[in-house]
Amino acid sequence: MADPLKEHEFAAPALDMVNRAAAPYLAELSTRPVHDPTCGPLIDDLGGPLSENGVGTLQAIEQLLAVAPRAAVHSSGPRYFHLVMGGATPAAMAGDWLASLLDQDSGLWLASPVATRTETIVLDWLKELFGLPAEFGGVLTPSATFANVTGLAAARSWWADRHGVDVTAHGSAGLPLMPVLTSGLVHASTRKALQILGCGRDTARVFARDDTGRLDLPALEQALAELDGAPAVVVANLGDVNTGDSDPIGELADLTTRYRAWLHVDGAFGLFAAVTPRTAHLAEGVERADSITADGHKWLNVPHESGFSFVKDRSWLYRAFGAWGGAYLPTPDEEEVNYSMLGPESTRRARAFPIWATLRAYGRAGYREMVERHLDVAAHLGALAEAASDLELLAPVQLCVVCFRYRPPGVSESELNDLNTLLGQAILDDGRVSVGTTTYRGMTAFRPTFVNWRTTDADVELLIRIIREIGASIQDRGAQGAGRGSSPDPAGASPR
């Protein structure tokens, strides 16, 4: 086998093998368990030493197809509520296959005019979808974290320029610490972006009025005033992962205008609140931000890896990411957009194709309907939790996140965290649905999030039934263990 040139005629048959496997997989996706916890040995079948000459295209793909669809975590299905992930819409999936088929480099216009022009088109469409001004600059990124890196890198360039330093060319030596102010809703993605940029993961100052993390606006304003005109960056959070809560973006826009600070909005999934009048108030003022980020593989429902970053003054993107100096590279005054000069990546896949396909296929109304359906699903689960004697809703349902815990009668407050921790792990081990636990106000809780286009009320009703079934099993085992003078066994908590 060896050299792939000897097997070029097998490219189409290999793709056909995947295509033939796709139909039954997609047909079963809505009913199959989210994952099979017994698949570890099956995954091991992919291992072993690297062969000298290979097994050939068709045998390799056949082996991968024998393992991956069975062993995968089916996060693109309707009952994956653990991490905030959408599932690729039919149009987005097909568009992504085309992106792999054509294998375009979307970083430079000269490398692929169709990929770069399509990126410009989808960025314009996304601005229309979210009600952002047309003059905003933008770039597609691999994720919300990369989008935060992009927006905050632009902010850092602006901040350093206010100190008279070109931080891209000369670095930050001699500069003071960049002030970053935010609320308790700040996500780890923002901190990671600050870490990557060399600003320090733990340098963000948090202003929270209580243990919900909600913003203490007067305290943040006082901190801005104490900077006495020095430049600062304020991070607003649109869509908290525990509760769906958001910072008051409009009021923060007023403050940052008054104190001449940079306003960065982390809207990983919460930016989609702007898509429907029902939740648009949560995003009010976002159009006044200096930088805005969101994730494509969450509520946009396109395949991984996809995010996007918008910056009001697009010149700061060039200042932060322009890679000048290679004789073969374009110059900054070229008429065409070169997206490798606007974000962290140089060589980039054509991730605009699936975004173009899904926006073209379903339009503004399709996304509004999907978002509103997910709002209804979340409200339905919230109502079930609020009405139940064995569940406790811990925060109002504002968006697509429901924060609640299992609280059966007779269980003391001191025992609830341990019970819900055991229950969360047992549900993951069970595999029929996927929902993990978080800590909210000191309580171990569930926080299922609904952004997958396939998810309906029936899926959350199944979640409640499984919580009750496995929760009762854990309590029964605990009672039996207590009768024997021992504690419940977490490993045996999940019935199969």
NORVENPE-V587354 format. One record per residue. RES is the residue in three letters. PSI is psi in degrees with one decimal (999 if undefined). Layout:
BEGIN
RES_PSI / RES_PSI
END
This chain:
BEGIN
MET_-78.7 / ALA_-115.0 / ASP_122.0 / PRO_-17.5 / LEU_-28.8 / LYS_-10.8 / GLU_22.1 / HIS_-25.5 / GLU_-9.2 / PHE_1.6 / ALA_-50.2 / ALA_-44.3 / PRO_-34.8 / ALA_-43.3 / LEU_-35.8 / ASP_-35.9 / MET_-44.2 / VAL_-41.2 / ASN_-42.2 / ARG_-30.4 / ALA_-23.6 / ALA_-41.1 / ALA_-52.8 / PRO_-33.8 / TYR_-48.0 / LEU_-35.3 / ALA_-31.2 / GLU_-7.3 / LEU_-35.3 / SER_-12.6 / THR_-16.6 / ARG_154.8 / PRO_157.1 / VAL_-35.6 / HIS_159.6 / ASP_108.7 / PRO_-6.2 / THR_7.7 / CYS_3.6 / GLY_-50.6 / PRO_-32.9 / LEU_-42.4 / ILE_-34.7 / ASP_-23.3 / ASP_-19.0 / LEU_-10.2 / GLY_-155.9 / GLY_171.6 / PRO_151.7 / LEU_126.2 / SER_154.1 / GLU_-48.1 / ASN_-2.0 / GLY_168.7 / VAL_-5.0 / GLY_158.5 / THR_-53.8 / LEU_-40.2 / GLN_-37.4 / ALA_-46.1 / ILE_-37.1 / GLU_-42.4 / GLN_-42.3 / LEU_-40.8 / LEU_-26.0 / ALA_-20.8 / VAL_-54.9 / ALA_-48.1 / PRO_-30.0 / ARG_-38.5 / ALA_-8.5 / ALA_150.6 / VAL_118.9 / HIS_63.0 / SER_-14.3 / SER_-2.1 / GLY_177.9 / PRO_-6.2 / ARG_24.1 / TYR_105.7 / PHE_5.6 / HIS_-71.2 / LEU_162.4 / VAL_94.7 / MET_133.1 / GLY_-175.5 / GLY_144.3 / ALA_125.9 / THR_161.2 / PRO_-43.5 / ALA_-40.7 / ALA_-39.5 / MET_-45.1 / ALA_-39.9 / GLY_-35.0 / ASP_-36.9 / TRP_-40.6 / LEU_-38.2 / ALA_-40.2 / SER_-39.5 / LEU_-47.7 / LEU_-25.9 / ASP_55.9 / GLN_148.4 / ASP_110.2 / SER_8.5 / GLY_-36.0 / LEU_141.4 / TRP_-41.1 / LEU_-23.8 / ALA_-36.0 / SER_93.2 / PRO_-37.1 / VAL_-37.7 / ALA_-43.5 / THR_-40.0 / ARG_-37.4 / THR_-36.4 / GLU_-42.1 / THR_-41.9 / ILE_-47.5 / VAL_-32.6 / LEU_-38.6 / ASP_-43.0 / TRP_-40.8 / LEU_-38.9 / LYS_-40.3 / GLU_-42.8 / LEU_-39.5 / PHE_-0.8 / GLY_34.1 / LEU_149.6 / PRO_141.7 / ALA_-26.7 / GLU_-8.3 / PHE_139.3 / GLY_164.1 / GLY_167.5 / VAL_144.1 / LEU_143.8 / THR_170.5 / PRO_-15.3 / SER_175.6 / ALA_-33.8 / THR_-45.2 / PHE_-33.7 / ALA_-40.5 / ASN_-39.8 / VAL_-43.3 / THR_-51.5 / GLY_-40.6 / LEU_-25.5 / ALA_-39.3 / ALA_-42.1 / ALA_-41.0 / ARG_-39.4 / SER_-42.2 / TRP_-45.4 / TRP_-46.6 / ALA_-36.2 / ASP_-35.2 / ARG_-23.0 / HIS_5.3 / GLY_22.4 / VAL_135.0 / ASP_94.1 / VAL_-27.1 / THR_-41.6 / ALA_-38.1 / HIS_-4.5 / GLY_-177.6 / SER_7.7 / ALA_131.3 / GLY_-13.1 / LEU_152.4 / PRO_174.8 / LEU_133.0 / MET_118.1 / PRO_125.0 / VAL_122.1 / LEU_137.3 / THR_-174.9 / SER_-179.6 / GLY_-2.9 / LEU_0.2 / VAL_138.5 / HIS_156.1 / ALA_-26.5 / SER_-39.9 / THR_-44.8 / ARG_-38.7 / LYS_-38.8 / ALA_-43.4 / LEU_-37.0 / GLN_-47.8 / ILE_-39.0 / LEU_-2.8 / GLY_12.7 / CYS_-16.0 / GLY_120.2 / ARG_-36.4 / ASP_14.5 / THR_-15.6 / ALA_127.7 / ARG_125.8 / VAL_130.5 / PHE_99.4 / ALA_138.3 / ARG_-15.0 / ASP_-172.6 / ASP_2.3 / THR_-16.0 / GLY_-1.7 / ARG_147.5 / LEU_135.2 / ASP_90.2 / LEU_-44.7 / PRO_-38.4 / ALA_-39.1 / LEU_-40.6 / GLU_-40.4 / GLN_-40.3 / ALA_-39.3 / LEU_-41.9 / ALA_-37.6 / GLU_-17.7 / LEU_-14.3 / ASP_47.5 / GLY_-8.5 / ALA_144.6 / PRO_148.2 / ALA_163.4 / VAL_129.0 / VAL_128.8 / VAL_118.1 / ALA_141.8 / ASN_120.3 / LEU_96.0 / GLY_84.7 / ASP_140.3 / VAL_-19.6 / ASN_-36.1 / THR_-11.4 / GLY_5.2 / ASP_161.9 / SER_154.1 / ASP_155.8 / PRO_90.7 / ILE_-40.1 / GLY_-42.8 / GLU_-35.6 / LEU_-34.3 / ALA_-38.8 / ASP_-45.6 / LEU_-47.5 / THR_-28.1 / THR_-43.8 / ARG_-38.6 / TYR_8.7 / ARG_45.7 / ALA_165.1 / TRP_131.7 / LEU_116.6 / HIS_130.2 / VAL_119.5 / ASP_103.1 / GLY_44.4 / ALA_-54.8 / PHE_-22.4 / GLY_-20.3 / LEU_-25.0 / PHE_-7.9 / ALA_-28.4 / ALA_-11.5 / VAL_-25.9 / THR_142.8 / PRO_-22.4 / ARG_-30.8 / THR_6.2 / ALA_-26.7 / HIS_-27.8 / LEU_-28.8 / ALA_8.1 / GLU_127.4 / GLY_-6.4 / VAL_-29.1 / GLU_-10.6 / ARG_-0.8 / ALA_160.6 / ASP_-31.6 / SER_145.8 / ILE_134.4 / THR_152.9 / ALA_170.6 / ASP_135.0 / GLY_-33.6 / HIS_15.9 / LYS_-108.1 / TRP_-14.3 / LEU_-21.5 / ASN_51.9 / VAL_161.7 / PRO_158.7 / HIS_143.8 / GLU_128.5 / SER_127.3 / GLY_176.9 / PHE_150.2 / SER_132.9 / PHE_139.7 / VAL_129.4 / LYS_-49.2 / ASP_100.4 / ARG_-17.8 / SER_-26.7 / TRP_-25.8 / LEU_-45.4 / TYR_-41.4 / ARG_-35.7 / ALA_-32.3 / PHE_-1.1 / GLY_125.9 / ALA_80.1 / TRP_157.3 / GLY_-28.6 / GLY_129.5 / ALA_-25.6 / TYR_-7.2 / LEU_154.3 / PRO_159.4 / THR_157.4 / PRO_-15.0 / ASP_11.1 / GLU_149.2 / GLU_-38.2 / GLU_151.0 / VAL_133.9 / ASN_104.1 / TYR_-17.6 / SER_-15.5 / MET_2.6 / LEU_-1.4 / GLY_179.7 / PRO_-27.7 / GLU_150.1 / SER_-66.9 / THR_129.9 / ARG_140.2 / ARG_165.4 / ALA_67.1 / ARG_-5.5 / ALA_-24.4 / PHE_-51.0 / PRO_-32.9 / ILE_-44.4 / TRP_-45.2 / ALA_-44.1 / THR_-38.5 / LEU_-37.8 / ARG_-37.7 / ALA_-41.6 / TYR_-19.3 / GLY_-174.7 / ARG_-42.3 / ALA_-38.0 / GLY_-42.1 / TYR_-35.1 / ARG_-43.2 / GLU_-42.2 / MET_-47.0 / VAL_-43.8 / GLU_-35.0 / ARG_-40.3 / HIS_-35.2 / LEU_-40.3 / ASP_-39.6 / VAL_-45.6 / ALA_-42.9 / ALA_-36.7 / HIS_-46.5 / LEU_-40.6 / GLY_-40.8 / ALA_-39.9 / LEU_-43.6 / ALA_-40.1 / GLU_-32.4 / ALA_-16.1 / ALA_146.4 / SER_-15.4 / ASP_9.1 / LEU_154.5 / GLU_117.9 / LEU_126.2 / LEU_-14.2 / ALA_150.2 / PRO_145.1 / VAL_112.7 / GLN_-27.9 / LEU_-118.4 / CYS_12.4 / VAL_137.7 / VAL_120.7 / CYS_114.1 / PHE_171.4 / ARG_161.5 / TYR_123.4 / ARG_75.9 / PRO_152.8 / PRO_142.4 / GLY_-3.7 / VAL_127.8 / SER_160.2 / GLU_-38.6 / SER_-20.7 / GLU_-13.2 / LEU_-39.8 / ASN_-45.1 / ASP_-42.1 / LEU_-46.0 / ASN_-30.3 / THR_-47.3 / LEU_-43.0 / LEU_-42.9 / GLY_-44.7 / GLN_-38.7 / ALA_-36.0 / ILE_-40.9 / LEU_-40.1 / ASP_-33.6 / ASP_-44.7 / GLY_-11.1 / ARG_-37.0 / VAL_166.6 / SER_113.4 / VAL_125.7 / GLY_-176.8 / THR_161.2 / THR_178.7 / THR_122.7 / TYR_118.8 / ARG_38.3 / GLY_-0.4 / MET_137.8 / THR_125.7 / ALA_163.6 / PHE_148.1 / ARG_60.1 / PRO_141.7 / THR_134.1 / PHE_101.2 / VAL_5.1 / ASN_130.6 / TRP_-18.4 / ARG_-16.2 / THR_135.2 / THR_178.6 / ASP_-35.9 / ALA_-33.2 / ASP_-38.5 / VAL_-28.1 / GLU_-37.1 / LEU_-41.1 / LEU_-46.5 / ILE_-42.3 / ARG_-40.7 / ILE_-40.4 / ILE_-45.6 / ARG_-41.8 / GLU_-51.4 / ILE_-35.8 / GLY_-42.7 / ALA_-38.2 / SER_-42.3 / ILE_-43.7 / GLN_-39.6 / ASP_-43.7 / ARG_-38.4 / GLY_-40.2 / ALA_-41.3 / GLN_-40.1 / GLY_-39.8 / ALA_-35.4 / GLY_-26.3 / ARG_0.6 / GLY_22.2 / SER_172.5 / SER_161.5 / PRO_147.8 / ASP_110.9 / PRO_-35.6 / ALA_-24.5 / GLY_13.8 / ALA_-20.6 / SER_116.2 / PRO_142.9 / ARG_999
END
